[in-house]
Amino acid sequence: MKAIASSSIPKFKKRLKPKDAFDVQVFLESAGVARSVVQYRKSERVYAQGDAAASVMYIQNGGIKITVVNQVGKEAVVAMLGPGDFFGEGCLAGQQIRMGTATAIMPTAILVIEKKEMTRVLHAEHELSDRFMAYVLSRNIRIEEDLIDQLFNSSEKRLARTLLLLARYGKEPHPERTLPKVSQEMLAEMIGTTRSRVNFFMNRFKKLGFIRYNGALQVHSSLLSVVLHD
């Protein structure tokens, strides 16, 4: 780690970003916000479940997975985050300890902002506050959709939705169609099924042309038909 001081079906819609839209990263880098930039290697832990929650983090580039472990040691992946996402924001609502473990899934750069500083900036800068609130509400909607997905959809639909979300389909005008390496074991943890079922559906998606393996996993928008199919 190197630090430098300074409904059950999700609505996958393309949202174009206006040219003059407020840029969170540019603001955080240039508006006198007290923060540090931390570089993490692949598989390096950002924080562990049970650590003190004292800062908010913003992903500049790379990717993070959030996992939780229960009392008997069973681990589950509860979120996969990418550039432009905040995490660790629970400290702003009085969370004293981290409820999960954050780990880099590739080389990742993160802006770390202490809780007191983040609170100050949110009160002082209305544009950032509005954007942050929109992010938190969007994240809450995503959690509700995940729960509905888990309760009512088949494992095939859950896998298709997860792959589309990992590709950031509907979140950016140009989704990341080539995904970082994600193991079938991790996908199985995320959707609540077995690796053998994931392998079966991945082979089926590949045969139908929805995904492609070429050294990395490529996700095509045609995979959306699996999510929308009744």
C-alpha positions in Angstrom: 0.0 0.0 0.0 1.4 3.4 -1.0 0.0 6.6 0.4 0.5 10.1 -0.9 -0.6 12.9 1.4 -2.8 15.3 -0.2 -39.3 -3.9 -8.9 -37.5 -7.4 -9.0 -36.1 -6.5 -12.5 -33.6 -3.6 -12.3 -34.2 -0.7 -14.6 -31.1 -0.8 -16.7 -31.2 2.6 -18.5 -28.5 4.4 -20.2 -27.9 7.8 -18.5 -25.8 10.3 -20.4 -23.7 12.6 -18.4 -24.0 16.3 -19.4 -20.8 17.9 -20.4 -21.1 20.5 -17.6 -22.1 18.0 -14.9 -20.5 18.4 -11.5 -17.4 16.2 -11.4 -17.0 14.7 -7.9 -13.4 13.6 -8.5 -12.2 16.9 -9.8 -13.8 18.7 -6.9 -12.3 16.3 -4.3 -8.9 16.8 -5.9 -8.9 20.5 -6.3 -11.2 22.2 -3.7 -8.9 22.1 -0.7 -10.4 19.0 0.7 -8.1 17.4 3.2 -7.6 13.9 2.0 -5.0 11.3 1.1 -4.6 9.2 -2.1 -3.8 5.6 -1.4 -2.7 3.0 -3.9 -3.6 -0.6 -3.3 -2.3 -3.7 -5.0 -4.6 -6.4 -6.3 -5.9 -8.5 -3.4 -4.7 -6.0 -0.8 -7.1 -5.2 2.0 -8.4 -1.7 2.4 -10.0 -2.3 5.8 -11.3 -5.4 7.7 -14.6 -6.2 9.2 -14.5 -4.9 12.8 -12.0 -2.1 12.1 -12.8 1.3 13.4 -15.0 3.3 10.9 -13.4 6.7 10.7 -13.3 7.7 7.0 -15.2 7.8 3.8 -13.5 6.5 0.6 -13.9 7.3 -3.1 -12.6 5.1 -5.8 -10.6 7.0 -8.4 -9.8 3.9 -10.5 -9.7 0.2 -10.0 -12.3 -1.9 -8.2 -13.2 -3.0 -4.7 -15.2 -6.0 -3.3 -17.0 -5.8 0.0 -17.3 -9.1 1.9 -18.8 -10.2 5.2 -18.1 -13.2 7.3 -20.5 -14.7 9.8 -19.8 -16.3 13.1 -19.1 -19.7 11.7 -16.6 -18.3 9.1 -18.8 -18.3 6.0 -17.9 -15.5 3.7 -20.2 -13.7 1.2 -19.6 -11.0 -1.3 -22.1 -8.2 -0.8 -20.9 -5.5 -3.2 -18.6 -4.9 -6.1 -17.6 -1.3 -6.6 -15.8 0.7 -9.3 -14.6 4.1 -10.3 -16.8 6.9 -9.0 -18.2 4.9 -6.1 -18.0 5.9 -2.5 -17.7 3.3 0.3 -17.3 3.4 4.1 -19.9 6.1 4.3 -21.6 4.3 7.2 -19.3 6.3 9.6 -21.3 9.4 8.8 -24.4 7.8 10.2 -22.8 6.8 13.5 -21.3 3.5 12.5 -18.5 2.8 14.8 -16.9 -0.3 13.2 -16.7 -1.6 9.6 -19.5 -4.1 8.9 -17.5 -5.8 6.1 -14.1 -6.2 4.6 -13.0 -4.1 1.6 -10.4 -5.6 -0.7 -8.9 -4.4 -4.0 -9.7 -6.7 -6.9 -7.1 -5.0 -9.2 -4.6 -2.1 -8.7 -6.8 0.6 -7.2 -6.4 4.3 -6.3 -8.6 5.6 -3.5 -9.2 9.0 -2.0 -9.5 8.7 1.7 -11.4 11.5 3.5 -11.7 11.5 7.3 -15.2 11.6 8.8 -14.9 15.1 10.3 -13.6 16.5 7.0 -16.3 14.8 4.9 -19.0 16.2 7.2 -17.5 19.7 6.9 -17.4 19.5 3.1 -20.9 18.2 2.8 -22.2 21.1 4.8 -20.1 23.6 2.9 -20.5 22.4 -0.7 -24.0 21.9 -1.8 -23.2 20.4 -5.2 -21.1 17.7 -3.6 -23.8 17.2 -0.9 -26.5 16.8 -3.6 -24.3 14.3 -5.6 -23.4 12.3 -2.5 -27.0 12.1 -1.4 -28.0 10.9 -4.8 -25.3 8.2 -4.6 -26.5 7.1 -1.2 -30.1 6.8 -2.3 -29.0 5.0 -5.5 -27.0 2.6 -3.4 -30.0 2.0 -1.1 -32.2 1.3 -4.2 -29.6 -1.2 -5.4 -29.6 -3.0 -2.1 -33.4 -3.3 -2.2 -33.2 -4.6 -5.8 -30.6 -7.1 -4.7 -32.9 -8.4 -1.9 -35.8 -8.8 -4.3 -33.6 -10.4 -6.8 -32.4 -12.9 -4.2 -35.9 -13.7 -3.0 -37.8 -14.0 -6.3 -35.5 -14.5 -9.3 -33.9 -17.7 -10.6 -30.1 -18.2 -10.2 -29.8 -17.7 -14.0 -31.4 -14.3 -13.8 -29.4 -13.4 -10.7 -26.2 -14.3 -12.5 -27.1 -12.3 -15.6 -28.0 -9.2 -13.5 -24.8 -9.5 -11.5 -22.7 -9.6 -14.7 -24.5 -6.6 -16.1 -24.0 -4.7 -12.9 -20.3 -5.6 -12.8 -20.1 -4.2 -16.4 -21.7 -1.1 -15.0 -24.5 -1.4 -17.6 -27.0 1.5 -17.2 -24.7 3.5 -14.9 -22.4 5.0 -17.5 -22.8 6.0 -21.1 -20.1 3.6 -22.1 -20.3 0.5 -19.9 -17.1 -1.5 -19.0 -17.8 -4.5 -21.2 -14.5 -6.2 -20.4 -14.5 -7.2 -16.7 -11.6 -7.7 -14.4 -11.0 -11.3 -13.6 -13.9 -12.6 -11.4 -13.8 -16.2 -10.4 -16.9 -18.4 -10.6 -16.6 -19.0 -6.9 -17.0 -15.3 -6.3 -20.0 -15.1 -8.6 -21.5 -18.0 -6.8 -21.1 -16.2 -3.5 -22.7 -13.1 -4.9 -25.8 -14.7 -6.2 -26.2 -17.4 -3.5 -25.8 -20.6 -5.5 -23.1 -23.2 -6.3 -20.1 -22.9 -8.5 -21.4 -25.8 -10.7 -24.6 -23.8 -11.4 -22.6 -20.7 -12.3 -20.4 -22.7 -14.6 -23.5 -24.2 -16.3 -25.0 -20.8 -16.9 -21.8 -19.2 -18.0 -21.3 -21.8 -20.6 -24.9 -21.3 -21.7 -24.4 -17.5 -21.9 -21.2 -18.1 -23.9 -22.9 -20.4 -26.4 -25.7 -17.9 -26.9 -23.2 -15.1 -27.5 -24.1 -13.1 -24.4 -20.6 -13.2 -23.0 -17.2 -14.0 -24.4 -14.0 -15.3 -23.0 -10.8 -13.9 -24.6 -8.3 -13.7 -21.8 -10.9 -11.6 -20.0 -14.6 -11.8 -19.6 -16.6 -9.6 -22.0 -20.3 -8.9 -21.4 -22.6 -8.0 -24.2 -25.8 -5.9 -23.8 -27.8 -8.8 -25.3 -27.4 -10.5 -21.8 -30.2 -8.1 -20.7 -32.7 -10.4 -22.5 -32.1 -13.0 -19.8 -33.0 -10.5 -17.0 -36.1 -9.2 -18.8 -37.4 -12.6 -19.9 -40.3 -13.9 -17.9 
